[in-house]
Amino acid sequence: MAATCEAVSALSLALFARGQAMAAERGLILADTKYEFGTDAEGRILLADEIHTPDSSRFWRAASYEARFAAEERPESFDKDFVRSWVAERCDPYHDEIPPIPASLILATSAVYIEAFETITGQSFSLPDPAEDLLARVRRNLADI
């Protein structure tokens, strides 16, 4: 078990270092993240989920970080914290029913994710063809990895 923990730790640190380097190339700071690992039937360690996305990570804009830090302001970021903040301003999400999310927040969330995609990948975002089979699209996208 100790060897597995050491291997997962080493993998996590390597993934984080690579993510930080890639983010820096795009003017971002990869502030924190999470990784999910599992093992296969042979005991090999597998990365089990997405990594370095606004759902699993916190990205800050490098250009404004120093000034915001000096002013004790929250860094400009690409993450889902603004949705959490909206909910937290209206209820205790652990005990209360979450109010309906307004269309304006859904659209703002989409805009943040599109901007994050374009900034992180350096590619333009384009909407998928709604006529394309979802499973076929996922397989096509994964084949490019």
N, C-alpha and C positions, 0 to 999 in steps of 0.2 A: 504494500500500500504506500509506503514512503517513497518508493521509486516512481510510482504513478503520480503522486502529488508533486514530486520534483519535476517530472516531465511536463505536467500540466502547467506548472509555474513557469518553466522555461519557455514553453510554447506561448503562454499568455504574454510574457514580457517581450518575446520576439514579435508577436503580432502587434502589440501596442507600439513598439519602436517603429515598425514598418508603417503602421497607421499614422503615427505622428509625422514621419518623414513625408508621406504622401500628402497629408493635410497641409504641412508647411509649404509644399510646392504650390498649393492652391490658395495660400494666404490665410490658412486656418490653423488653429491650435486644437488638437485632439486632447481635450481636458480629461475626460474619463470615459470609460466604456464597461461593457460586461461581455464575457464570452461564456458560451455554454458548451461543455464537452460531455462526451459519453464514450463508451467502448463498444467495439463490435464483439462477435462471438469468439474471436481469437484474442481478445483483450487489447487490441490496438486502440489508441486514443483517436477519437473522431471529433471534429468541430461540428456541433450539432445545430447551429442556428446562424442567422445572418450576423455580419459584423460590420462595424463602422458605418452605421446608418443613424439617422436622427432618432430612431426608436431605441437603439442600444447604446448610443454614445452622445456625448456633449461636445459640440464643436463651437469654438469661439473665434471671432474674426480677429486675426492678429493685428491688423492695422489700427484698431481702436482699443485693443486690450489695455495697453499701458495707461492711456488717459482715463479710461473708465475705472481701472484699478485705483489709480491715484485719487479719483473723485469718489471712491467707495460706491461705485455704481455696478450693477450687474453687467457682465460682459455681453456684447452683442453675440447672439448664438443661433445655431441651427439645431434645434431639438424640439421635443414636444412639451417642454416646460411651460410654454405660454398657454397650452390647453389645460394643463394641470392648474396653472395660476387662475385661469378663468373659472374653473370648477371650484377651486378652494375659496375664491371670493364669494361664492354663492351657497356653499354647503360644506359639510364634512363628508368627503366622498367615502370614508370608511364606515359611516353610520347613517348617512342620509341618502335619500334617493337623488341621483344626479339629475339636474334639470335638463330639459331638451337643449341640445346644442344648436344655436342659431345658424342659419345658412351662411351668414357673414363669417362666422368663425370657421366653418367647414371650408369655405373658399379661401380664407386666410391660411388655413392649415395646408391646403393644396398648394398655394403659392409658395409657402415656406419649403415644402418638400420638393417642389420643382426647382426652386432656387438652390436648395441644398444639392440636389442631383447634379445640376449643371455646374455648380462650383466644385463639388468633390470630384466629379468625373471629367470635367472639361468638355462634356458633350452637350449638345442641345437636346432638350426634352421634346418628345413628340408623343401625342396621344396615340394609343394603340388603335388599330382598326377594330371597331366593335363587331365586325362580322367574323373576325378571326377566332377560331376555337381557343378558349383560354388555355387548356392543357397543351395544345400545340405551340402557343406563344411561350409558355413557361419553358417547355422543352427546347425550343429554338434559342431562347435567351440563355439557358444553362449550357447549351452546346458551345456557346462562344467563350465560356470560361475556361 
